[in-house]
């Protein structure tokens, strides 16, 4: 009789443990306060283009205001939402990104590995200008008032994504091959 009681006790603990962990997973969406930037260089000056209109979803596990698991993550940005503040530069960028055929830039998570309480290594597929490439990204994470923030950056090249470095003024101004993508994404 005693062993049946012990088995029932452990089964109850396992059941409640599974129930608790299932409840800890939650779906999140990208908040409007998120921002995305692309930095590059040219023979004339360094430049930056920004977007604040990303969308996406994530499935996180959060316990005690700490991110404990990243189960899914997808983010999309409308290609023509990225702006430099200069119409001519924007036009050249959209041609380079082939925006007439590729309306969005996209990221889809493949795996996530926790480094410590505030740092994760993500592996995912970036799709830019219609070309998909798997990259690793280290992100800083924070959970404040139920909002999960991911901050990070990636260095890429135009060539990696099948693009030519843009030029202007009949080739007098040339863009450098290297780009840096930075993001500060809030999920709520």
C-alpha positions in Angstrom: 0.0 0.0 0.0 2.9 2.3 0.8 4.5 1.9 -2.6 1.2 2.8 -4.3 1.0 6.0 -2.3 4.6 7.0 -3.2 3.9 6.3 -6.9 0.8 8.4 -6.8 2.7 11.2 -5.1 5.5 11.2 -7.7 2.9 11.0 -10.6 1.2 14.0 -9.1 4.5 16.0 -8.9 5.3 15.0 -12.5 1.8 16.0 -13.7 2.0 19.4 -12.0 5.6 19.9 -13.3 4.5 19.3 -16.9 1.5 21.6 -16.4 3.7 24.3 -15.0 6.3 24.1 -17.8 3.5 24.2 -20.5 2.1 27.3 -18.9 5.5 29.0 -18.9 5.7 28.9 -22.7 4.0 31.9 -24.2 3.5 33.5 -27.6 4.8 37.0 -28.1 4.5 39.5 -31.0 6.9 42.2 -32.0 6.2 45.5 -30.3 6.0 48.8 -32.2 8.9 50.2 -30.1 11.4 47.8 -31.9 14.0 49.2 -34.3 16.3 47.8 -37.0 19.3 49.5 -38.6 21.8 48.8 -41.4 25.2 50.4 -41.3 27.7 50.7 -44.1 30.4 52.8 -45.6 31.1 54.5 -48.9 33.9 56.5 -50.5 31.9 59.7 -49.5 30.7 58.9 -45.9 29.5 56.2 -43.5 25.7 55.7 -43.7 22.8 54.3 -41.7 19.3 53.2 -42.7 16.6 52.5 -40.2 13.2 50.9 -39.8 10.8 50.8 -37.0 8.2 48.7 -38.6 9.1 45.1 -38.1 6.5 42.3 -37.4 6.9 38.8 -36.1 6.1 36.3 -33.4 8.1 34.3 -30.9 7.5 31.5 -28.4 9.5 32.0 -25.2 9.6 30.4 -21.8 9.9 32.9 -19.0 10.3 32.2 -15.3 11.0 34.8 -12.6 11.6 37.6 -15.1 14.3 35.5 -16.9 14.2 34.0 -20.4 14.6 30.2 -19.9 13.9 29.0 -23.5 13.5 30.3 -27.0 11.3 27.9 -28.8 10.4 29.8 -32.0 11.2 33.2 -33.5 10.3 34.9 -36.8 10.8 38.5 -37.7 9.9 40.3 -41.0 10.6 43.9 -42.1 9.1 45.5 -45.2 12.0 46.2 -47.5 10.8 49.7 -48.3 10.3 50.6 -44.7 14.1 51.0 -44.3 14.9 54.7 -44.7 18.1 56.8 -44.8 16.4 60.2 -44.9 17.7 60.7 -48.4 15.3 59.7 -51.3 18.1 59.1 -53.8 19.9 56.8 -51.4 16.7 55.0 -50.5 16.0 54.4 -54.2 19.4 52.9 -54.8 19.1 50.7 -51.7 15.7 49.4 -52.8 17.1 48.5 -56.3 20.0 46.7 -54.6 17.6 44.8 -52.3 15.4 44.0 -55.4 12.4 45.3 -53.5 10.1 45.0 -56.5 10.3 41.2 -56.2 11.3 40.9 -52.5 8.9 42.9 -50.4 10.3 41.7 -47.0 13.5 40.9 -45.2 13.0 37.9 -43.0 14.6 36.0 -40.1 13.6 32.5 -38.9 15.2 30.9 -35.9 16.6 27.4 -36.2 18.1 26.9 -32.8 18.9 28.8 -29.6 21.6 28.1 -27.0 21.8 29.9 -23.7 25.2 31.3 -22.8 24.2 32.8 -19.5 21.3 34.7 -17.9 21.5 37.6 -20.4 23.2 36.2 -23.5 22.0 33.6 -26.1 23.5 32.3 -29.3 20.9 32.1 -32.1 21.2 30.2 -35.3 18.7 31.2 -38.0 18.0 31.9 -41.6 18.2 35.5 -42.9 16.4 36.1 -46.2 17.6 39.3 -47.9 17.1 40.3 -51.6 15.6 36.8 -52.1 18.6 35.0 -50.9 18.6 32.9 -47.7 21.6 32.2 -45.6 22.0 30.6 -42.2 24.0 32.8 -39.7 24.8 32.7 -36.0 23.9 35.8 -33.9 24.7 36.5 -30.3 21.9 38.5 -28.6 21.6 40.2 -25.2 18.2 39.5 -23.6 16.2 41.2 -20.9 12.7 40.6 -19.5 11.1 43.7 -17.9 7.4 43.9 -17.0 6.6 40.9 -19.2 8.4 42.4 -22.3 11.2 40.4 -23.7 13.9 42.4 -25.4 16.5 41.0 -27.8 19.5 43.2 -28.9 22.2 42.1 -31.3 24.0 42.6 -34.6 25.4 40.7 -37.5 28.1 41.5 -40.0 27.3 40.5 -43.6 28.4 41.4 -47.1 26.4 42.4 -50.1 27.9 39.5 -52.0 26.7 36.9 -49.4 23.1 37.8 -50.4 23.7 38.0 -54.1 23.8 41.8 -54.3 26.2 44.2 -55.9 27.7 47.0 -53.8 25.7 50.1 -54.9 27.4 53.0 -56.7 26.2 56.6 -57.3 27.1 59.5 -59.5 28.2 57.2 -62.4 30.5 55.2 -60.1 32.2 58.1 -58.5 30.7 57.1 -55.1 31.1 53.4 -54.2 29.6 51.6 -51.3 31.9 49.3 -49.2 31.2 45.6 -49.3 30.6 45.1 -45.5 27.3 45.8 -43.8 26.2 45.6 -40.1 22.6 44.8 -39.2 21.6 45.9 -35.7 18.4 45.2 -34.0 16.6 46.0 -30.7 13.4 44.0 -30.7 10.7 44.1 -28.0 8.3 41.2 -27.8 5.1 41.5 -25.7 
